């Protein structure tokens, strides 16, 4: 289990905000659902941050399991979780590598 709340890269915060806003323009219920999925993703990662294998740029990926096509990209090192991106599946792959 991670030792504290995850740190968010500023651009990852913007990713999440843009996604929420996109859903909110269409449906308040959809926006709420997205935020719940994001919360579930953060909770799952916090409970077992090493569950997902290490990939490119020392990141791990938690794929949202239900209806939202997003992946939570994060790094885990020394007991700390750093959220790198909330990446839409149709966005250019690994656009977040510079983070």
Residue pairs with C-beta under 8 A, 6 or more apart in sequence:
1 46
1 47
1 48
1 49
2 45
2 46
2 49
2 76
2 79
2 80
2 81
3 79
3 80
4 79
4 80
6 42
6 45
6 46
6 74
6 80
6 81
6 82
6 83
7 80
7 81
7 82
7 83
8 82
8 83
9 82
9 83
9 84
9 85
9 99
11 85
11 96
11 99
12 73
12 83
12 84
12 85
12 86
12 96
12 99
15 85
15 86
15 87
15 88
15 96
16 38
16 86
19 34
19 68
19 70
19 86
19 88
20 31
20 34
20 35
21 31
23 30
23 31
23 33
23 34
24 30
24 31
33 67
33 68
34 68
34 70
37 64
37 66
37 67
37 68
37 70
38 64
38 70
38 72
38 86
41 62
41 64
41 72
42 72
42 83
44 51
44 62
45 52
45 60
45 62
45 72
45 74
45 76
45 81
46 81
49 60
49 74
49 76
49 81
50 60
50 76
52 60
52 61
52 62
53 60
54 60
55 61
56 94
56 97
57 75
57 94
57 97
58 75
58 77
59 73
59 74
59 75
59 84
60 73
60 74
60 75
60 76
61 71
61 72
61 73
61 74
62 71
62 72
62 74
63 70
63 71
64 70
64 71
64 72
69 88
69 89
69 90
70 86
70 87
70 88
70 89
71 85
71 86
71 87
71 89
72 83
72 85
72 86
72 87
73 83
73 84
73 85
73 86
73 87
73 96
74 81
74 82
74 83
74 84
75 81
75 82
75 84
76 82
84 96
84 99
85 95
85 96
85 99
87 95
87 96
